[in-house]
Amino acid sequence: AKAADWIKQEKEATILHQFASNAQFNKKYISPDGRHEVIFDDNDNLVRDPRNMGTFNYNPPDNVLGHIWNDVVPYFLHGNGPKDTTWAPQRIIKSLEGLKMPHNYLMTDPNR
């Protein structure tokens, strides 16, 4: 995923992949078509924890309405799948926290 064509996302786009206490520096990358996400932890290991793992997008994030309706709303309701232990209110609150996040929030290293 760290191939040159995958796109590293801003910290704000990673907030929904930070539910564990050790996940604050997770990094999110999306495929060029915007349909696939991968998350790496602070040590560049692929994150497989259902609370924080990357997801498939039916609509890429630049298709805002389609992405919200087909990807974000189902995520709020159901999480990343049956092994995701977060609850809908947690996911919604975490998303709202992301909207308030200043640019480069918690980033101590510009390469994170």
MDAnalysis code that builds the backbone (N, CA, C; Angstrom):
import MDAnalysis as mda
import numpy as np

u = mda.Universe.empty(336, n_residues=112, atom_resindex=np.repeat(np.arange(112), 3), trajectory=True)
u.add_TopologyAttr("name", ["N", "CA", "C"] * 112)
u.add_TopologyAttr("resid", np.arange(1, 113))
u.add_TopologyAttr("resname", ["ALA", "LYS", "ALA", "ALA", "ASP", "TRP", "ILE", "LYS", "GLN", "GLU", "LYS", "GLU", "ALA", "THR", "ILE", "LEU", "HIS", "GLN", "PHE", "ALA", "SER", "ASN", "ALA", "GLN", "PHE", "ASN", "LYS", "LYS", "TYR", "ILE", "SER", "PRO", "ASP", "GLY", "ARG", "HIS", "GLU", "VAL", "ILE", "PHE", "ASP", "ASP", "ASN", "ASP", "ASN", "LEU", "VAL", "ARG", "ASP", "PRO", "ARG", "ASN", "MET", "GLY", "THR", "PHE", "ASN", "TYR", "ASN", "PRO", "PRO", "ASP", "ASN", "VAL", "LEU", "GLY", "HIS", "ILE", "TRP", "ASN", "ASP", "VAL", "VAL", "PRO", "TYR", "PHE", "LEU", "HIS", "GLY", "ASN", "GLY", "PRO", "LYS", "ASP", "THR", "THR", "TRP", "ALA", "PRO", "GLN", "ARG", "ILE", "ILE", "LYS", "SER", "LEU", "GLU", "GLY", "LEU", "LYS", "MET", "PRO", "HIS", "ASN", "TYR", "LEU", "MET", "THR", "ASP", "PRO", "ASN", "ARG"])
u.atoms.positions = np.array([
    [0.815, -1.204, 0.000],
    [0.000, 0.000, 0.000],
    [0.846, 1.250, 0.000],
    [2.061, 1.150, 0.452],
    [2.894, 2.336, 0.463],
    [3.572, 2.543, -0.880],
    [3.092, 1.849, -1.892],
    [3.601, 2.082, -3.235],
    [3.311, 3.526, -3.607],
    [4.049, 4.030, -4.538],
    [3.960, 5.446, -4.888],
    [2.561, 5.886, -5.300],
    [1.750, 4.981, -5.813],
    [0.442, 5.409, -6.298],
    [-0.634, 5.460, -5.206],
    [-0.393, 4.887, -4.022],
    [-1.360, 4.998, -2.925],
    [-1.184, 6.361, -2.273],
    [-2.263, 6.937, -1.783],
    [-2.276, 8.317, -1.322],
    [-2.404, 8.375, 0.199],
    [-1.389, 8.955, 0.849],
    [-1.457, 9.128, 2.299],
    [-2.479, 10.204, 2.618],
    [-3.328, 9.928, 3.601],
    [-4.397, 10.847, 3.971],
    [-3.982, 11.737, 5.137],
    [-4.637, 12.860, 5.234],
    [-4.401, 13.779, 6.345],
    [-4.837, 13.118, 7.649],
    [-4.330, 13.596, 8.746],
    [-4.651, 13.056, 10.065],
    [-6.160, 13.035, 10.311],
    [-6.856, 14.061, 9.860],
    [-8.302, 14.143, 10.052],
    [-9.026, 12.948, 9.433],
    [-8.512, 12.429, 8.343],
    [-9.140, 11.296, 7.645],
    [-8.864, 9.969, 8.341],
    [-8.025, 9.979, 9.352],
    [-7.639, 8.752, 10.041],
    [-8.377, 8.580, 11.362],
    [-9.132, 9.571, 11.807],
    [-9.739, 9.568, 13.141],
    [-10.599, 8.329, 13.393],
    [-11.303, 7.810, 12.398],
    [-12.160, 6.643, 12.607],
    [-11.381, 5.338, 12.629],
    [-10.073, 5.440, 12.549],
    [-9.197, 4.270, 12.613],
    [-8.278, 4.377, 13.831],
    [-8.804, 5.039, 14.882],
    [-7.995, 5.294, 16.081],
    [-8.779, 4.977, 17.354],
    [-9.415, 3.824, 17.418],
    [-10.216, 3.487, 18.589],
    [-9.435, 2.834, 19.714],
    [-8.273, 2.304, 19.470],
    [-7.463, 1.708, 20.535],
    [-6.524, 2.772, 21.096],
    [-6.128, 2.603, 22.354],
    [-5.265, 3.609, 22.980],
    [-3.916, 3.728, 22.273],
    [-3.479, 2.680, 21.605],
    [-2.187, 2.719, 20.915],
    [-2.337, 3.104, 19.443],
    [-3.497, 3.617, 19.053],
    [-3.780, 3.874, 17.640],
    [-3.723, 5.352, 17.256],
    [-3.279, 6.216, 18.153],
    [-3.336, 7.650, 17.875],
    [-2.465, 8.088, 16.704],
    [-1.443, 7.308, 16.362],
    [-0.580, 7.681, 15.245],
    [-0.796, 6.804, 14.012],
    [-1.918, 6.083, 13.971],
    [-2.209, 5.296, 12.772],
    [-2.219, 6.199, 11.548],
    [-1.806, 5.628, 10.424],
    [-1.745, 6.361, 9.160],
    [-2.653, 5.666, 8.149],
    [-3.357, 6.459, 7.378],
    [-4.314, 5.928, 6.411],
    [-3.841, 6.220, 4.992],
    [-3.930, 5.206, 4.146],
    [-3.622, 5.335, 2.727],
    [-4.827, 4.838, 1.935],
    [-5.118, 5.508, 0.818],
    [-6.184, 5.019, -0.056],
    [-5.609, 4.738, -1.440],
    [-6.254, 3.799, -2.108],
    [-5.843, 3.442, -3.468],
    [-6.165, 4.592, -4.413],
    [-5.541, 4.630, -5.578],
    [-5.782, 5.722, -6.520],
    [-7.257, 5.888, -6.907],
    [-8.024, 4.788, -6.935],
    [-9.443, 4.913, -7.283],
    [-10.301, 5.274, -6.076],
    [-9.709, 5.361, -4.878],
    [-10.421, 5.773, -3.675],
    [-11.289, 4.694, -3.053],
    [-11.238, 3.484, -3.576],
    [-12.137, 2.429, -3.079],
    [-11.529, 1.532, -2.002],
    [-10.234, 1.545, -1.841],
    [-9.580, 0.681, -0.860],
    [-8.770, 1.524, 0.118],
    [-8.846, 1.164, 1.392],
    [-8.086, 1.845, 2.439],
    [-7.222, 0.833, 3.166],
    [-6.057, 1.250, 3.570],
    [-5.228, 0.464, 4.481],
    [-4.752, 1.392, 5.584],
    [-4.577, 0.810, 6.752],
    [-4.131, 1.554, 7.922],
    [-2.843, 0.917, 8.419],
    [-1.857, 1.758, 8.720],
    [-0.603, 1.298, 9.294],
    [-0.427, 1.944, 10.659],
    [0.136, 1.178, 11.588],
    [0.385, 1.731, 12.914],
    [1.676, 2.544, 12.922],
    [2.057, 2.988, 14.099],
    [3.232, 3.845, 14.248],
    [4.528, 3.151, 13.835],
    [4.527, 1.817, 13.828],
    [5.706, 1.045, 13.420],
    [5.578, 0.524, 11.993],
    [4.651, 1.063, 11.234],
    [4.397, 0.684, 9.838],
    [3.922, -0.753, 9.668],
    [3.248, -1.292, 10.689],
    [2.610, -2.601, 10.576],
    [1.179, -2.418, 10.100],
    [0.718, -3.317, 9.246],
    [-0.659, -3.279, 8.782],
    [-1.600, -3.515, 9.961],
    [-2.592, -2.653, 10.135],
    [-3.558, -2.771, 11.223],
    [-4.681, -3.711, 10.785],
    [-4.904, -4.762, 11.564],
    [-5.952, -5.745, 11.272],
    [-7.054, -5.760, 12.337],
    [-6.905, -4.956, 13.372],
    [-7.906, -4.847, 14.429],
    [-9.209, -4.348, 13.798],
    [-10.325, -5.079, 13.945],
    [-11.581, -4.669, 13.303],
    [-12.060, -3.274, 13.686],
    [-11.652, -2.759, 14.842],
    [-12.044, -1.403, 15.225],
    [-11.332, -0.343, 14.402],
    [-10.149, -0.672, 13.891],
    [-9.289, 0.339, 13.286],
    [-8.837, 0.035, 11.865],
    [-9.141, -1.123, 11.349],
    [-8.625, -1.534, 10.037],
    [-9.192, -0.686, 8.904],
    [-8.533, -0.754, 7.763],
    [-9.013, -0.082, 6.569],
    [-10.271, -0.752, 6.041],
    [-10.961, -0.060, 5.170],
    [-12.230, -0.564, 4.647],
    [-12.280, -0.445, 3.133],
    [-13.291, -1.061, 2.563],
    [-13.614, -0.903, 1.149],
    [-14.628, 0.225, 1.053],
    [-14.485, 1.087, 0.073],
    [-15.438, 2.174, -0.163],
    [-16.240, 1.886, -1.429],
    [-17.544, 1.862, -1.308],
    [-18.388, 1.714, -2.495],
    [-18.286, 2.961, -3.367],
    [-18.140, 4.096, -2.712],
    [-17.914, 5.355, -3.420],
    [-16.655, 5.996, -2.851],
    [-15.765, 6.484, -3.709],
    [-14.557, 7.133, -3.197],
    [-14.920, 8.415, -2.447],
    [-14.068, 8.838, -1.519],
    [-14.356, 10.024, -0.711],
    [-14.602, 11.300, -1.513],
    [-14.058, 11.401, -2.729],
    [-14.317, 12.622, -3.508],
    [-15.731, 12.657, -4.078],
    [-16.457, 11.554, -4.027],
    [-17.886, 11.522, -4.343],
    [-18.596, 11.659, -2.995],
    [-18.655, 12.873, -2.482],
    [-19.036, 13.124, -1.094],
    [-20.398, 12.532, -0.748],
    [-21.426, 12.841, -1.505],
    [-22.760, 12.343, -1.155],
    [-22.842, 10.827, -1.251],
    [-22.290, 10.250, -2.312],
    [-22.292, 8.796, -2.461],
    [-21.506, 8.134, -1.346],
    [-20.365, 8.709, -0.993],
    [-19.528, 8.144, 0.068],
    [-20.249, 8.208, 1.416],
    [-20.865, 9.329, 1.707],
    [-21.595, 9.446, 2.977],
    [-22.730, 8.425, 3.028],
    [-23.541, 8.363, 1.972],
    [-24.710, 7.493, 1.973],
    [-24.331, 6.001, 1.940],
    [-23.389, 5.624, 1.101],
    [-23.081, 4.209, 0.880],
    [-21.963, 3.653, 1.753],
    [-21.153, 4.515, 2.361],
    [-20.022, 4.053, 3.161],
    [-20.073, 4.535, 4.609],
    [-20.298, 5.828, 4.808],
    [-20.236, 6.391, 6.156],
    [-21.466, 6.002, 6.986],
    [-22.649, 6.170, 6.432],
    [-23.861, 5.826, 7.193],
    [-23.873, 4.345, 7.581],
    [-23.605, 3.415, 6.649],
    [-23.541, 2.005, 7.069],
    [-22.451, 1.749, 8.119],
    [-21.321, 2.452, 8.011],
    [-20.270, 2.309, 9.021],
    [-20.768, 2.776, 10.382],
    [-21.443, 3.930, 10.419],
    [-21.983, 4.415, 11.693],
    [-22.919, 3.380, 12.313],
    [-23.744, 2.767, 11.502],
    [-24.737, 1.815, 12.004],
    [-24.139, 0.462, 12.377],
    [-23.195, -0.037, 11.588],
    [-22.737, -1.421, 11.731],
    [-21.246, -1.580, 12.021],
    [-20.457, -0.522, 11.936],
    [-19.021, -0.634, 12.140],
    [-18.352, -1.332, 10.967],
    [-17.166, -1.866, 11.209],
    [-16.398, -2.538, 10.163],
    [-16.809, -3.989, 9.966],
    [-17.764, -4.460, 10.712],
    [-18.211, -5.844, 10.591],
    [-18.526, -6.435, 11.945],
    [-18.840, -7.719, 11.980],
    [-19.299, -8.345, 13.224],
    [-18.259, -8.372, 14.343],
    [-16.992, -8.271, 14.040],
    [-15.955, -8.301, 15.084],
    [-15.561, -6.913, 15.573],
    [-16.172, -5.881, 15.007],
    [-15.924, -4.510, 15.457],
    [-16.672, -4.309, 16.766],
    [-15.949, -4.031, 17.856],
    [-16.556, -3.907, 19.179],
    [-16.997, -2.487, 19.524],
    [-16.813, -1.538, 18.614],
    [-17.280, -0.176, 18.890],
    [-18.794, -0.115, 18.697],
    [-19.409, 0.866, 19.327],
    [-20.857, 1.063, 19.245],
    [-21.140, 2.266, 18.359],
    [-22.320, 2.302, 17.779],
    [-22.697, 3.393, 16.875],
    [-22.461, 4.770, 17.498],
    [-22.885, 5.025, 18.745],
    [-22.616, 6.360, 19.316],
    [-21.127, 6.687, 19.384],
    [-20.289, 5.701, 19.688],
    [-18.838, 5.935, 19.726],
    [-18.332, 6.351, 18.351],
    [-18.794, 5.676, 17.320],
    [-18.336, 5.973, 15.965],
    [-18.775, 7.371, 15.537],
    [-19.983, 7.735, 15.889],
    [-20.495, 9.064, 15.515],
    [-19.742, 10.153, 16.276],
    [-19.550, 9.971, 17.574],
    [-18.813, 10.963, 18.368],
    [-17.384, 11.098, 17.871],
    [-16.731, 9.983, 17.559],
    [-15.355, 10.018, 17.051],
    [-15.304, 10.805, 15.743],
    [-16.290, 10.625, 14.909],
    [-16.342, 11.357, 13.646],
    [-16.484, 12.856, 13.889],
    [-17.310, 13.231, 14.827],
    [-17.473, 14.646, 15.158],
    [-16.186, 15.227, 15.723],
    [-15.446, 14.431, 16.501],
    [-14.149, 14.886, 17.001],
    [-13.211, 15.181, 15.835],
    [-13.271, 14.360, 14.800],
    [-12.429, 14.564, 13.624],
    [-12.729, 15.869, 12.924],
    [-13.988, 16.285, 12.943],
    [-14.345, 17.553, 12.311],
    [-13.751, 18.746, 13.053],
    [-13.525, 18.593, 14.359],
    [-12.976, 19.677, 15.173],
    [-11.460, 19.686, 15.201],
    [-10.843, 18.648, 14.652],
    [-9.396, 18.463, 14.763],
    [-8.623, 19.511, 13.967],
    [-7.685, 20.208, 14.601],
    [-6.853, 21.138, 13.832],
    [-5.901, 20.374, 12.918],
    [-5.437, 21.026, 11.879],
    [-4.491, 20.418, 10.948],
    [-3.246, 19.945, 11.703],
    [-2.775, 18.757, 11.362],
    [-1.593, 18.143, 11.973],
    [-1.765, 17.830, 13.453],
    [-2.990, 17.586, 13.887],
    [-3.294, 17.224, 15.262],
    [-2.451, 16.025, 15.710],
    [-1.816, 16.130, 16.856],
    [-0.994, 15.083, 17.467],
    [0.226, 14.666, 16.662],
    [0.516, 15.353, 15.593],
    [1.646, 14.922, 14.772],
    [2.929, 15.550, 15.304],
    [3.839, 14.711, 15.701],
    [5.124, 15.193, 16.176],
    [6.181, 15.031, 15.118],
    [5.888, 14.229, 14.105],
    [6.826, 13.948, 13.023],
    [6.106, 14.216, 11.705],
    [6.584, 15.135, 10.879],
    [5.871, 15.455, 9.641],
    [5.789, 14.280, 8.675],
    [6.564, 13.229, 8.893],
    [6.514, 12.065, 8.005],
    [5.520, 11.005, 8.448],
    [4.798, 11.243, 9.521],
    [3.807, 10.253, 10.017],
    [2.601, 10.271, 9.142],
])
